[in-house]
Amino acid sequence: MRTITVIGASLAGLHTALALRAEGYEGRLVIVGEEHHRPYDRPPLSKEFLTGALTAEKLSLADAEEIAELDADWLLGTRAEGLDPPAGSVTLAGGRTLATDGVVIATGATPRTLPGEPLEGVHTLRTLDDAAALREDLSRGQVRVVVIGAGFIGAEVASSCATLGHNVTVVEAADAPLLPQLGARMAAFCADLHTDHGVTLLTGTGVRGLHADGVPGSGQGGRVGWVELADGRFLPADVVLVGIGARPATDWLTGSGLALDDGVVCDAGGVTALPGVVAVGDVARTAGRRAEHWTSAMESAAVAARNLLAGATVQTYTALPYFWSDQYGIRIQLAGHRGPHDTVRLVEGAPEDRSFLAVYERDGTTTAVLAANRPRPFTRARRELTREGGLAAV
């Protein structure tokens, strides 16, 4: 391959580019990124960056020497708008086309939003610019923050806002935070973390709409002032964070011939059905599963790079899913495939002590491990689960 183009200049795209060079690829390497920033670390955006403990400069995923050694052509602030694999071309915003022999799709995911007219003070959190705008809104003194969605992003933003001294309310449609991921017993632990720190948690109700400042329902436009819940209640709000999940950024691939189904469909090695095209990170639906986790995005990049250069699937990515979340000074870690009917068993510690190790089990076999502020026991349990292979969720 004379030219390989990486579409997406974030964690997965950067690590695929690095892996291509490590594998000995010496051809032209083009990296296209919609943002104007060089690759940066996203997890701190909802935590240390939001609270001001970390600057944007500290988020960089590669230093100047690593960027230079990569010897890539960077097209930042440039959106990809089409892919024509048979012609070997990528269409960019403005109609420009790139000729390429191989393509790495690493466009990530896009936050879901609520319907209605845009209002000032309403935020999603995915990019550095998103985080900077939210941080600016939170710098206007003590404000009333409503976080819609108690998933990982929502919980971390709520934690950061509480740390900054804001009046925080979290609205979650499910009966408890992170209920699908953790199950009822451990979701109750996450609910307690919110209320322990003075955050109001409203569960079992969705959001009907957002309204401008003034009388609720009096019109649209301007700055947000109210959040209308599905049960008819109105919550006053100066700042709103919408954290209701994300969808894979695949709109630009419509008509490309790639199979799209909640992401770019590919095998366990990131290889698509079209020659010379692989997918990595949040946009990839790998072997029937799409994961929005930092670790898998980084680790699977090397596998996809090797397969792209080989022209076939010569390696697969088989690591168990792993993620962590920092909330209210507690590090929550989960590894494995928890199924909806798995039972949870405490191994050490207790949720009420805010420090524990637990395992999920199915038919006497461990499927996943969960910990709160127990990093070393968790690492040992995760290692053992990896050796045993774990079970797939059913």
N, C-alpha and C positions, 0 to 999 in steps of 0.2 A: 504494500500500500504506500503510495507516494504522499497522500494527504489523509489525515484523520481529523474530523471535526467533532469537538465536544460541545454539545448544546446544553448549557447550564454551568455557571461558574461558581458553584457552591461546594460543599463538602464532598459529595459523591463525584461530581465532575472533576474537581481538583485531584482527588485521589486516583481516579481512573487515569488522568493525564500523567500523574507521577508514576503509576504502575506501568503505563505504556513505555515510558522512558526506561524504567528499571528492567523491563523485559527486552530491552535492546532496540526498540523502535527508534530509528534515526530520521524518519521522514518529516514532512511538514505537519505541525500540530497547531490547530486553530481552536481557540476556546471562546465561545460566544456566551455572553452573559447579559441578561436583560437589565440588571442593576448596574450602576456605575462603579460599584465597589469591587475590589479584588476579593477573593474568597475569605469569608470570616465565619467565626463560630456562632451558631444560632442559639444554643441552649442558654447562654448568659443573658440573652436579650430580655427574658421575662424575670430575671433575677438581678444579678450584680449590675448589669448595665442600667436597668430600670431604676435601681435605687441610687445610682451614682457611684457605686463602689468600683466600677470598671469603666474605662474610657473606650471609645471606638477603636483606638489604635491598638489596644490590648487584645482585640478580638481576632486579629489576623491569623489565618491558618497556615501561612507560609511567609518566611522572611524574604528579604530582598535577594539573598544568595540563592535560596531555593527557587524563587521565581526566575532568576537569571539562568540557572542550570536547566530549568524546564525548557527553555528556548522555544516558547510558544508565541504565536500571534494572538494577542488578546483583542477581542472585539467587545468591549464593555459598553453598557448603555444601548445595547442592540438586541432587539427581539427577533427571534426566529418565527416565521409565519408559515412555513411550508416545507415539506420534505418530499422529494421525488427520488426514491431509491433506484428505480431502473435507470434514470438519467444521471444518478450520482450527484445530485445537487440539493442544496439547502437554500430556501428563499428567506431573505431577511426583510425587516421593515424597510419600506421605501422602494422595494422591488429588486434590491441587489441580490445576486445569486452567488453561491460558493460552490465550486466544483470540489468533490470529495470522493475518496474511495471507501472510507469507513466512517460510521457515525456512532457516537455515544450519546444517547438520550438521557439527560440528567436534569430535566427542567423542574423537578420537585413537585410541590403541591401548592394550591391556592386556597386561602382561607374562605370558608363559607360565610356568607353575609345574610342579613335579614332583608326582606323586601321593604320597599318604601323609598322615599326621597332621601338623599344624603343629608346628614346633619353634622354640624361641627360638634366635636367632642365625642364622636362615635369612632371607635378604633377596632381594627383587627391587628394581630401581631404575628408577622411572618418574617419581615425584613428589618434590616438595620434602620431604614428610614421610618418604618412603622413604629419601631421602638423609640426612636428619637422624637417623633411626633407625640406619642403617648407620654413620654417623660416630660416634654415641654408642657403638656396639659396638666400634669401632676405637680408642676412647680409653682402653681398660682396660689399657694397656701393650702390649707386644709379643704378638701373637696369631698363631695359625695360620689363615690364610685360604685357603679353597678357592673358586676361581672356576670355575663350571660354564658353559662356553661361551666361546670365544675370539673372538666377534664384536666389534663396535666397543665396546659397553658393557662387555663382559667384559674386553677388553684395556685399556680406559681405567681401569677399577676396579683391575685388577691393577697397572697402572703407578702409580696413586695409592697403593695399599697398599704397594708396594715402596718408594716415596718416603718413606712414613711409617715404614719400618723393620720391617714385618711379614714373617713367613715365608709366602710366597705360592706356591700351586700352581694352575695353570690346567689344566682338563680339557676337551678338545675331541674330539668324536666323529669329526670329519673328520681327514684325514691331516695337515692343517696349518691354522693360523689363517687365516680369511678366504679360504679356498680357492675358494668359489663366486664371490666378488666379484673376486678378483685373479688367479686362476690359480696354478699350482704354483710358478712361478719367483718371483713377488713374494710369495706366501704364505710361502715359505721366508725371505724377508727379515723378515717380521713375526714368524716364529718366533724368529729370531735376536735380535730386539729383546727378547723375553722373557728368553731365556737369558743375554743380555749383562748383564742387570741382576739376576741371581741368582734369577730366578723359575723354578720347576720347571714344565716344560710336558709334559703327558701327552696324546698325540694318538692317534687311532684307537680310542678306547674311550669308551663312554657311561657313564651313571650308572644303577645299578640301584636305589638308594635311599639315604635318609638315616636315620641312627640316632642315638638319644639318647646322651648321655655315659654312659660305663660300658663294659661288655663289648659289642662289636658284635653286633647282632641280639638283644640282651637285652630289648628292649621299646621302646615308643613313649612320647612325652610328655616334657616337660622341655626341656633344652637340647641342641642338636646336639653330637655328639662325634665322629661318623664319617661319611664318605662312602663308600658301597660302589660300586665300579666294576663295569661289566658283565663285566669279565674276572676278577672274583673278588677283586681287591685292595681293601683298606680303607685310607682316608686319614684320619688324625686331623685334626680341624677344630674350631676355636673359633668361627669365623665362616664362613658360606657365602653366596656371592652367586650366584644363579641368573640367568644371562644367556643364555637359550635362545630369544630372539626374542619377538615380540609378535603379538597378533591384534587386528584392528580391533574397536573397541568398538561393536558393532551389535546386541547382544542386545536392547536396549530398543526396537529398530525392528521386531522380529518382529510380523507382522500389520499393518504399516503400509501394505502395498502396494508398498513400495520393493523394487527388485531388489537382493538381497544376495548377493555372491559374492566372498569375501575382501575385504570392504569394501562401501561403498555404490556401486553401479554408476552411473556418470555419464559424460557425454561429455567431450571435451577442454576444455570450458569449465566443468566442474564441475556441469553441469545434469543433473538426474535426469529420469526419464520422467514424473514427477508435477509438475504446474504449481506454481510457487512454492516449490520445494525444490531447494536446491543443497547440495553437499558439498565440503569442503575439508580439506586436511591429511592426516594418517596414516590417517584413516577412509575416505578417498575412493579408489575404484578408477576412475581417470580414463583413458578410452580404452583399457581393458584392462590398465592398469598401476597398481599401488599403490606409492607411494614414501614411505618414512619418513625424509625429509630436511628439515632446517631451512629451507634455501633455497627449495625448491619449496613448502613449506607457507606461507611468507611471501609469495612472489611470485604464486602462483596465487590468493591471496585477492582481489586486486583484480579479476581476471578474473571470478571467480565473483560478486562483488558487482555488477559491471556487468551481467552476464547476468541476475541475479535481478531487478534493477530494470527491465531491458528486457523481461523476460518471455519471452526466447528467447536462443539462443546467438548473440551478436553478436561474440564474441571467443573465441579459444581460447588455451590456455597451451601453448607449444611449446618452451620452454627445455629444454636438455639436462640430465639429472640431474647433480647436483653434491653432493659431501659432503666433509667433512674430519674427521680424527680426530687427537687429540694423544696420543701414547704415548711415554713415556720421553724427553721433551724433543724428540721428532721430530713434525713436522706432516706427516701424510699427506693428500694431496688427490687426488681422482679425479673426473673429469667425462666424461660420455658413456655410451654403451651398449656395454660389453664383452660379446662373445658367447663361449660356451664353447670355440669352436674358433679364436678370434682368436690371433694371435701377438703377442708383446711384443718391442719393440725399444728398447734404451737410446739416448737422444739425447745426454745428458750426465751426468757423474758416474757413480757406481757404488754398488750396494747395500751393498757391504762398507765404503764410506766413509760410509754412512748419509745420503747426500745425492745425489739423482739426479732426472732427468726421463726418463720412458719413455712410449712410445705403444703402443697396441694397434692392430693392423692386420688387415684382412680383404680379400683380393684387391687389395692395394696401396692400400687406402683406410683412413685413420685412423678408428677407431671410438671411441676413448677415450684420455685422457691421464692419467698417474699421476705424482705427484711426492712426494718426501720432502725436506723442508727446502729446496725450490727455489721459493719463492712467486712471484717475478717471472717466471721462465721458464714456470712453470705457467700463470700468468695469460695470458701471450702465447699459449701453445699452446691454452688453453681458448677464448680469443677466436677463434683461427683455426678451431678445430673448430666453433664456433658458426656462423661464417660459411659453412663448408662444409656445415653441416646435420647432420653425423654420420650414422651408420647405426644402425638399430634392431638390437638383439640378436636372434639367431636360435638 
